[in-house]
Amino acid sequence: MKKGVNKVKFKANGLIWEVQSVQRDNEKLKVKGAECLGVTYYKDLQIFLDCTLPKELFRQTVIHELIHAFSFSFGVHLVANEKTEEPVCDFMGSHLDEIYTTTNKIMAACFEKGVK
């Protein structure tokens, strides 16, 4: 049984994002020809997630993509170096609860229980 395609919207710093769970072969899950578990499109304020993933991997992918979306929405540029470590920690400390709540909203809307 295939999981369905679902959509949910959320707001981050006044920007309205749309999250959609799609089948693995969806073109929106490809970046430069490579298949991805999830993709964030900043220009369109959209996130696409592979709905065929197991629950834990789906949740990890939701969180990963939400960090991209929230960091973009709040103007935090995630670059792996010492100068950005503290701002990223501050950002996560300030917004992790909101990311967690949004993750649960997406899980409820996009991940079907009992489907493997």
DSSP file (Angstrom, degrees, kcal/mol; ACC not computed):
  #  RESIDUE AA STRUCTURE BP1 BP2  ACC     N-H-->O    O-->H-N    N-H-->O    O-->H-N    TCO  KAPPA ALPHA  PHI   PSI    X-CA   Y-CA   Z-CA
    1    1 A M              0   0    0      0, 0.0     2,-0.3     0, 0.0   115,-0.1   0.000 360.0 360.0 360.0 130.0    0.0    0.0    0.0
    2    2 A K        -     0   0    0    114,-0.1     2,-0.2     1,-0.1    50,-0.1  -0.612 360.0-117.7 -87.4 145.5    1.4    3.4   -1.0
    3    3 A K        -     0   0    0     -2,-0.3    48,-0.1     1,-0.1    -1,-0.1  -0.556  37.5-112.9 -76.5 146.9    1.3    6.4    1.3
    4    4 A G        -     0   0    0     -2,-0.2     2,-0.5     1,-0.1   108,-0.1  -0.268  23.3-102.5 -80.5 166.3   -0.7    9.3    0.0
    5    5 A V        +     0   0    0     15,-0.1     2,-0.3    -2,-0.0    17,-0.2  -0.789  48.4 177.7 -87.1 125.0    0.4   12.7   -1.1
    6    6 A N  E     -A   21   0A   0     15,-0.8    15,-2.6    -2,-0.5     2,-0.3  -0.918  15.7-155.6-131.0 155.1   -0.4   15.2    1.6
    7    7 A K  E     +A   20   0A   0     -2,-0.3     2,-0.3    13,-0.2    13,-0.2  -0.952  12.0 172.7-129.8 150.2    0.2   18.9    2.1
    8    8 A V  E     -A   19   0A   0     11,-2.2    11,-3.5    -2,-0.3     2,-0.3  -0.978  17.1-145.3-150.4 149.5    0.5   21.2    5.2
    9    9 A K  E     +A   18   0A   0     -2,-0.3     2,-0.3     9,-0.2     9,-0.2  -0.864  17.3 175.4-115.1 151.9    1.4   24.8    5.6
   10   10 A F  E     -A   17   0A   0      7,-1.9     7,-3.2    -2,-0.3     2,-0.4  -0.970  23.8-125.8-147.6 162.1    3.2   26.5    8.4
   11   11 A K  E     -A   16   0A   0     -2,-0.3     2,-0.4     5,-0.2     5,-0.2  -0.923  19.9-179.6-114.7 135.5    4.5   30.0    9.2
   12   12 A A  E >  S-A   15   0A   0      3,-2.4     3,-2.0    -2,-0.4    -2,-0.0  -0.955  77.7 -22.5-134.0 114.3    8.1   30.9   10.1
   13   13 A N  T 3  S-     0   0    0     -2,-0.4     3,-0.1     1,-0.3    -1,-0.1   0.868 128.2 -49.7  53.2  40.9    8.9   34.6   10.8
   14   14 A G  T 3  S+     0   0    0      1,-0.3     2,-0.4     0, 0.0    -1,-0.3   0.307 112.9 119.3  85.4  -9.2    5.9   35.7    8.8
   15   15 A L  E <   -A   12   0A   0     -3,-2.0    -3,-2.4    58,-0.0     2,-0.7  -0.767  58.6-139.4 -91.6 132.4    6.7   33.5    5.7
   16   16 A I  E     -A   11   0A   0     -2,-0.4     2,-0.3    -5,-0.2    -5,-0.2  -0.825  22.4-168.6 -96.2 116.2    4.1   30.9    4.8
   17   17 A W  E     -A   10   0A   0     -7,-3.2    -7,-1.9    -2,-0.7     2,-0.5  -0.716  11.5-146.6-101.1 150.3    5.7   27.6    3.8
   18   18 A E  E     -Ab   9  46A   0     27,-2.1    29,-2.5    -2,-0.3     2,-0.4  -0.981  10.3-163.8-118.1 131.2    4.1   24.6    2.1
   19   19 A V  E     -Ab   8  47A   0    -11,-3.5   -11,-2.2    -2,-0.5     2,-0.4  -0.939   8.6-176.1-114.0 134.4    5.2   21.1    2.9
   20   20 A Q  E     -Ab   7  48A   0     27,-2.6    29,-2.5    -2,-0.4     2,-0.5  -0.993  19.7-146.1-134.5 130.2    4.2   18.2    0.7
   21   21 A S  E     +Ab   6  49A   0    -15,-2.6   -15,-0.8    -2,-0.4     2,-0.3  -0.839  32.7 174.7 -92.0 129.8    4.9   14.5    1.0
   22   22 A V  E     - b   0  50A   0     27,-3.2    29,-3.0    -2,-0.5    30,-0.4  -0.836  36.0 -82.1-132.6 164.8    5.4   13.0   -2.4
   23   23 A Q    >   -     0   0    0     -2,-0.3     3,-2.2    27,-0.2     6,-0.2  -0.341  46.3-109.2 -66.7 151.5    6.3    9.7   -4.0
   24   24 A R  T 3  S+     0   0    0      1,-0.3    12,-0.2    26,-0.1    -1,-0.1   0.772 115.8  57.6 -54.2 -32.4   10.0    8.9   -4.2
   25   25 A D  T 3  S+     0   0    0     10,-0.1    -1,-0.3     3,-0.0     2,-0.1   0.406  76.1 126.0 -84.7   4.4   10.1    9.3   -8.0
   26   26 A N    X   -     0   0    0     -3,-2.2     3,-1.9     1,-0.1    -4,-0.1  -0.409  65.0-133.1 -64.8 134.5    8.8   12.9   -7.9
   27   27 A E  G >  S+     0   0    0      1,-0.3     3,-1.7     2,-0.2    -1,-0.1   0.760 102.0  70.3 -60.6 -26.1   11.1   15.3   -9.8
   28   28 A K  G 3  S+     0   0    0      1,-0.3    -1,-0.3    21,-0.0    20,-0.2   0.678  91.1  61.4 -67.0 -15.9   10.9   17.8   -6.8
   29   29 A L  G <  S+     0   0    0     -3,-1.9     7,-2.8    -6,-0.2     2,-0.5   0.273  89.4  89.2 -92.7  11.1   13.0   15.3   -4.8
   30   30 A K  E <   -D   35   0B   0     -3,-1.7     2,-0.5     5,-0.2     5,-0.2  -0.928  52.3-174.7-112.4 132.7   15.9   15.6   -7.3
   31   31 A V  E >  S-D   34   0B   0      3,-2.6     3,-2.1    -2,-0.5    -3,-0.0  -0.979  78.9 -19.5-125.9 117.2   18.7   18.1   -7.0
   32   32 A K  T 3  S-     0   0    0     -2,-0.5    -1,-0.1     1,-0.3     3,-0.1   0.880 129.1 -52.3  51.7  41.9   21.2   18.3   -9.9
   33   33 A G  T 3  S+     0   0    0      1,-0.2     2,-0.4     0, 0.0    -1,-0.3   0.282 113.7 118.6  83.0 -10.6   20.1   14.8  -10.9
   34   34 A A  E <   -D   31   0B   0     -3,-2.1    -3,-2.6     1,-0.0     2,-0.3  -0.733  65.0-123.7 -92.9 136.7   20.6   13.3   -7.4
   35   35 A E  E     -D   30   0B   0     -2,-0.4     2,-0.3    -5,-0.2    -5,-0.2  -0.576  31.3-166.8 -77.6 139.3   17.7   11.8   -5.5
   36   36 A C        -     0   0    0     -7,-2.8     3,-0.1    -2,-0.3    -7,-0.0  -0.852  31.3-134.0-124.8 159.0   17.0   13.3   -2.1
   37   37 A L  S    S-     0   0    0      1,-0.3    13,-2.7    -2,-0.3     2,-0.3   0.779  95.0  -3.3 -78.6 -29.7   14.9   12.3    0.9
   38   38 A G  E     -C   49   0A   0     11,-0.2     2,-0.4    -9,-0.1    -1,-0.3  -0.976  65.1-158.5-159.0 152.6   13.7   15.8    1.2
   39   39 A V  E     -C   48   0A   0      9,-2.4     9,-2.8    -2,-0.3     2,-0.5  -0.999   6.6-151.6-140.8 135.9   14.3   19.2   -0.6
   40   40 A T  E     -C   47   0A   0     -2,-0.4     2,-0.8     7,-0.2     7,-0.2  -0.934   5.7-160.9-107.3 125.2   13.7   22.8    0.5
   41   41 A Y  E  >> -C   46   0A   0      5,-3.6     5,-2.0    -2,-0.5     4,-0.9  -0.882   6.3-173.6-106.1 100.8   13.0   25.3   -2.2
   42   42 A Y  T >45S+     0   0    0     -2,-0.8     3,-0.7     1,-0.2    -1,-0.2   0.905  80.5  53.9 -62.5 -45.2   13.7   28.7   -0.7
   43   43 A K  T 345S+     0   0    0      1,-0.3    -1,-0.2     2,-0.1    -2,-0.0   0.850 119.1  34.4 -60.6 -36.3   12.5   30.8   -3.6
   44   44 A D  T 345S-     0   0    0     -3,-0.2    -1,-0.3     2,-0.1    -2,-0.2   0.465 103.6-126.9 -97.8  -3.5    9.1   29.1   -3.6
   45   45 A L  T <<5 +     0   0    0     -4,-0.9   -27,-2.1    -3,-0.7     2,-0.4   0.935  64.7 135.3  53.5  50.5    8.9   28.5    0.2
   46   46 A Q  E   < -bC  18  41A   0     -5,-2.0    -5,-3.6   -29,-0.2     2,-0.4  -0.961  41.6-163.8-131.3 146.3    8.2   24.8   -0.4
   47   47 A I  E     -bC  19  40A   0    -29,-2.5   -27,-2.6    -2,-0.4     2,-0.4  -0.996   7.4-162.0-126.8 134.4    9.5   21.6    1.1
   48   48 A F  E     -bC  20  39A   0     -9,-2.8    -9,-2.4    -2,-0.4     2,-0.4  -0.967   8.3-169.2-118.4 134.8    9.1   18.2   -0.5
   49   49 A L  E     -bC  21  38A   0    -29,-2.5   -27,-3.2    -2,-0.4     2,-0.8  -0.948  29.2-114.5-126.0 141.7    9.5   15.0    1.5
   50   50 A D  E >   -b   22   0A   0    -13,-2.7     3,-1.2    -2,-0.4   -27,-0.2  -0.651  24.6-163.2 -74.7 110.1    9.7   11.4    0.3
   51   51 A C  T 3  S+     0   0    0    -29,-3.0    -1,-0.2    -2,-0.8   -28,-0.1   0.514  80.8  69.5 -76.2  -3.6    6.5    9.8    1.7
   52   52 A T  T 3  S+     0   0    0    -30,-0.4    -1,-0.2   -50,-0.1     3,-0.1   0.456  75.1 110.9 -92.5   0.0    7.9    6.2    1.2
   53   53 A L  S <  S-     0   0    0     -3,-1.2    -4,-0.0   -16,-0.1     2,-0.0  -0.358  79.4 -99.1 -71.7 151.8   10.5    6.6    4.0
   54   54 A P     >  -     0   0    0      0, 0.0     4,-2.9     0, 0.0     5,-0.2  -0.342  44.1-101.6 -62.6 155.8   10.1    4.7    7.3
   55   55 A K  H  > S+     0   0    0      1,-0.2     4,-2.7     2,-0.2     5,-0.2   0.874 118.7  46.4 -52.0 -50.2    8.6    6.8   10.1
   56   56 A E  H  > S+     0   0    0      1,-0.2     4,-2.4     2,-0.2    -1,-0.2   0.907 115.7  45.5 -64.7 -41.2   11.9    7.6   12.0
   57   57 A L  H  > S+     0   0    0      2,-0.2     4,-2.2     1,-0.2    -1,-0.2   0.876 111.9  52.9 -68.7 -36.7   13.8    8.5    8.8
   58   58 A F  H  X S+     0   0    0     -4,-2.9     4,-2.5     2,-0.2    -2,-0.2   0.938 110.4  48.0 -60.6 -46.7   10.8   10.6    7.6
   59   59 A R  H  X S+     0   0    0     -4,-2.7     4,-2.5     1,-0.2    -2,-0.2   0.918 111.1  50.0 -61.5 -44.7   10.8   12.5   11.0
   60   60 A Q  H  X S+     0   0    0     -4,-2.4     4,-2.5     1,-0.2    -1,-0.2   0.882 111.6  49.2 -61.0 -38.0   14.5   13.1   10.8
   61   61 A T  H  X S+     0   0    0     -4,-2.2     4,-2.7     2,-0.2     5,-0.2   0.893 108.4  53.1 -69.2 -39.9   14.1   14.4    7.2
   62   62 A V  H  X S+     0   0    0     -4,-2.5     4,-2.6     2,-0.2    -2,-0.2   0.955 112.3  45.0 -57.0 -50.7   11.2   16.7    8.3
   63   63 A I  H  X S+     0   0    0     -4,-2.5     4,-2.2     1,-0.2    -2,-0.2   0.923 112.2  52.0 -61.3 -45.2   13.5   18.2   11.0
   64   64 A H  H  X S+     0   0    0     -4,-2.5     4,-1.5     1,-0.2    -1,-0.2   0.934 113.7  42.9 -56.7 -48.9   16.4   18.5    8.6
   65   65 A E  H  X S+     0   0    0     -4,-2.7     4,-2.5     1,-0.2    -1,-0.2   0.859 110.9  55.7 -69.8 -34.7   14.3   20.4    6.1
   66   66 A L  H  X S+     0   0    0     -4,-2.6     4,-3.4    -5,-0.2     5,-0.3   0.876 103.4  55.2 -64.8 -35.7   12.6   22.5    8.7
   67   67 A I  H  X S+     0   0    0     -4,-2.2     4,-2.4     2,-0.2     5,-0.2   0.917 109.0  48.1 -62.3 -41.5   16.0   23.7    9.9
   68   68 A H  H  X S+     0   0    0     -4,-1.5     4,-2.2     2,-0.2    -2,-0.2   0.952 115.4  44.7 -59.4 -48.7   16.8   24.8    6.4
   69   69 A A  H  X S+     0   0    0     -4,-2.5     4,-2.7     1,-0.2    -2,-0.2   0.918 116.0  44.8 -64.8 -45.5   13.4   26.6    6.2
   70   70 A F  H  X S+     0   0    0     -4,-3.4     4,-2.1     2,-0.2     6,-0.3   0.901 112.4  51.3 -68.7 -40.1   13.6   28.2    9.6
   71   71 A S  H  <>S+     0   0    0     -4,-2.4     5,-2.8    -5,-0.3     4,-0.3   0.911 114.0  45.0 -64.2 -39.7   17.2   29.3    9.1
   72   72 A F  H ><5S+     0   0    0     -4,-2.2     3,-1.3    -5,-0.2    -2,-0.2   0.939 112.6  51.3 -63.9 -47.4   16.3   30.9    5.8
   73   73 A S  H 3<5S+     0   0    0     -4,-2.7    -2,-0.2     1,-0.3    -1,-0.2   0.819 116.0  40.5 -62.4 -32.5   13.2   32.5    7.2
   74   74 A F  T 3<5S-     0   0    0     -4,-2.1    -1,-0.3    -5,-0.1    -2,-0.2   0.308 115.1-112.0-101.1   8.0   15.1   34.1   10.1
   75   75 A G  T < 5 +     0   0    0     -3,-1.3     2,-0.6    -4,-0.3    -3,-0.2   0.722  66.6 144.8  74.0  21.6   18.1   35.1    8.1
   76   76 A V      < -     0   0    0     -5,-2.8     2,-0.7    -6,-0.3    -1,-0.2  -0.839  38.7-150.6 -95.2 124.9   20.6   32.6    9.7
   77   77 A H        -     0   0    0     -2,-0.6     2,-1.1    -3,-0.1    11,-0.1  -0.850   7.9-144.1-100.1 113.4   23.1   31.2    7.2
   78   78 A L        +     0   0    0     -2,-0.7     2,-0.4   -10,-0.1     7,-0.0  -0.648  34.4 157.2 -81.9 102.8   24.2   27.7    8.2
   79   79 A V        -     0   0    0     -2,-1.1     2,-1.7     2,-0.1     5,-0.2  -0.996  46.0-120.6-125.8 128.4   27.9   27.5    7.3
   80   80 A A  S    S+     0   0    0     -2,-0.4     2,-0.3     3,-0.1    -2,-0.1  -0.502  70.3 103.3 -75.9  89.0   30.0   24.9    9.0
   81   81 A N  S >> S-     0   0    0     -2,-1.7     3,-1.2     1,-0.0     4,-0.8  -0.969  82.2 -98.9-156.0 168.9   32.7   27.0   10.7
   82   82 A E  H 3> S+     0   0    0     -2,-0.3     4,-0.6     1,-0.3     3,-0.5   0.813 115.9  61.9 -62.2 -31.7   33.6   28.3   14.2
   83   83 A K  H 34 S+     0   0    0      1,-0.2    -1,-0.3     2,-0.1    -3,-0.1   0.765 109.7  40.5 -67.6 -23.9   32.1   31.8   13.5
   84   84 A T  H <> S+     0   0    0     -3,-1.2     4,-2.3    -5,-0.2     5,-0.2   0.555  90.4  88.5-101.1  -8.4   28.6   30.3   13.0
   85   85 A E  H  X S+     0   0    0     -4,-0.8     4,-2.4    -3,-0.5     5,-0.2   0.937  91.6  43.1 -57.9 -51.0   28.6   27.7   15.7
   86   86 A E  H  X S+     0   0    0     -4,-0.6     4,-3.0     1,-0.2     5,-0.2   0.926 113.5  50.0 -64.8 -46.0   27.2   30.0   18.5
   87   87 A P  H  > S+     0   0    0      0, 0.0     4,-2.7     0, 0.0    -1,-0.2   0.895 111.8  49.6 -59.7 -37.0   24.6   31.8   16.3
   88   88 A V  H  X S+     0   0    0     -4,-2.3     4,-2.8     2,-0.2     5,-0.2   0.926 111.7  48.2 -66.4 -42.9   23.3   28.3   15.1
   89   89 A C  H  X S+     0   0    0     -4,-2.4     4,-2.6    -5,-0.2    -1,-0.2   0.914 112.8  48.6 -61.9 -42.2   23.1   27.2   18.7
   90   90 A D  H  X S+     0   0    0     -4,-3.0     4,-2.1     2,-0.2    -2,-0.2   0.927 111.6  50.1 -61.7 -44.6   21.3   30.4   19.7
   91   91 A F  H  X S+     0   0    0     -4,-2.7     4,-2.2    -5,-0.2    -2,-0.2   0.937 112.7  45.7 -58.9 -48.6   18.9   29.9   16.8
   92   92 A M  H  X S+     0   0    0     -4,-2.8     4,-2.2     1,-0.2     5,-0.2   0.900 111.7  52.4 -64.3 -40.4   18.2   26.3   17.7
   93   93 A G  H  < S+     0   0    0     -4,-2.6     4,-0.3    -5,-0.2    -1,-0.2   0.869 115.2  41.9 -61.9 -36.0   17.8   27.2   21.4
   94   94 A S  H  < S+     0   0    0     -4,-2.1    -2,-0.2    -5,-0.2    -1,-0.2   0.805 129.0  24.5 -80.0 -31.0   15.3   29.9   20.4
   95   95 A H  H  X S+     0   0    0     -4,-2.2     4,-2.5    -5,-0.2     5,-0.2   0.435  87.5  97.9-120.8  -0.5   13.3   28.0   17.8
   96   96 A L  H  X S+     0   0    0     -4,-2.2     4,-3.2     1,-0.2     5,-0.2   0.895  86.0  53.4 -60.9 -39.5   13.6   24.3   18.4
   97   97 A D  H  > S+     0   0    0     -4,-0.3     4,-2.5     2,-0.2    -1,-0.2   0.908 110.8  47.1 -60.8 -40.3   10.3   24.1   20.2
   98   98 A E  H  > S+     0   0    0      2,-0.2     4,-2.4     1,-0.2    -1,-0.2   0.898 113.3  48.4 -66.9 -40.3    8.6   25.8   17.2
   99   99 A I  H  X S+     0   0    0     -4,-2.5     4,-2.7     2,-0.2    -2,-0.2   0.916 111.5  50.8 -63.8 -42.9   10.4   23.4   14.9
  100  100 A Y  H  X S+     0   0    0     -4,-3.2     4,-2.2     2,-0.2    -2,-0.2   0.926 111.2  47.4 -60.4 -47.0    9.3   20.5   17.1
  101  101 A T  H  X S+     0   0    0     -4,-2.5     4,-1.9     1,-0.2    -1,-0.2   0.908 113.8  47.5 -61.6 -43.2    5.6   21.6   17.1
  102  102 A T  H  X S+     0   0    0     -4,-2.4     4,-2.4     2,-0.2    -2,-0.2   0.879 108.7  55.3 -66.9 -37.9    5.7   22.1   13.3
  103  103 A T  H  X S+     0   0    0     -4,-2.7     4,-2.9     1,-0.2    -2,-0.2   0.933 108.6  47.9 -58.6 -46.4    7.4   18.6   12.9
  104  104 A N  H  X S+     0   0    0     -4,-2.2     4,-2.4     1,-0.2    -1,-0.2   0.878 110.1  52.5 -63.2 -37.9    4.5   17.0   14.8
  105  105 A K  H  X S+     0   0    0     -4,-1.9     4,-1.7     2,-0.2    -1,-0.2   0.917 112.7  44.7 -62.3 -44.0    1.9   18.9   12.7
  106  106 A I  H  X S+     0   0    0     -4,-2.4     4,-3.3     2,-0.2     5,-0.4   0.907 111.5  52.7 -68.2 -42.2    3.6   17.6    9.5
  107  107 A M  H  X S+     0   0    0     -4,-2.9     4,-2.0     1,-0.2    -2,-0.2   0.923 110.5  48.0 -58.9 -44.1    3.9   14.1   10.9
  108  108 A A  H  < S+     0   0    0     -4,-2.4    -1,-0.2     1,-0.2    -2,-0.2   0.862 120.9  36.8 -64.6 -35.8    0.2   14.1   11.7
  109  109 A A  H  < S+     0   0    0     -4,-1.7    -2,-0.2    -5,-0.2    -1,-0.2   0.803 128.6  28.7 -86.7 -30.9   -0.8   15.4    8.3
  110  110 A C  H  < S+     0   0    0     -4,-3.3     2,-0.6    -5,-0.2    -3,-0.2   0.632 103.7  70.4-112.9 -16.5    1.7   13.7    6.1
  111  111 A F     <  -     0   0    0     -4,-2.0     2,-0.5    -5,-0.4    -1,-0.1  -0.917  69.2-145.1-111.2 119.6    2.7   10.3    7.6
  112  112 A E    >   -     0   0    0     -2,-0.6     3,-1.2  -108,-0.1     2,-0.1  -0.690  18.5-126.0 -86.3 126.0    0.1    7.6    7.6
  113  113 A K  T 3  S+     0   0    0     -2,-0.5     3,-0.1     1,-0.2    -1,-0.1  -0.402  89.9  19.3 -68.3 142.5    0.1    5.4   10.7
  114  114 A G  T 3  S+     0   0    0      1,-0.2     2,-0.5    -2,-0.1    -1,-0.2   0.404  91.5 119.2  82.3  -3.2    0.3    1.6   10.1
  115  115 A V    <         0   0    0     -3,-1.2    -1,-0.2     1,-0.1  -113,-0.0  -0.853 360.0 360.0 -98.4 126.2    1.6    1.9    6.5
  116  116 A K              0   0    0     -2,-0.5    -1,-0.1    -3,-0.1  -114,-0.1   0.390 360.0 360.0-111.8 360.0    5.0    0.3    6.0
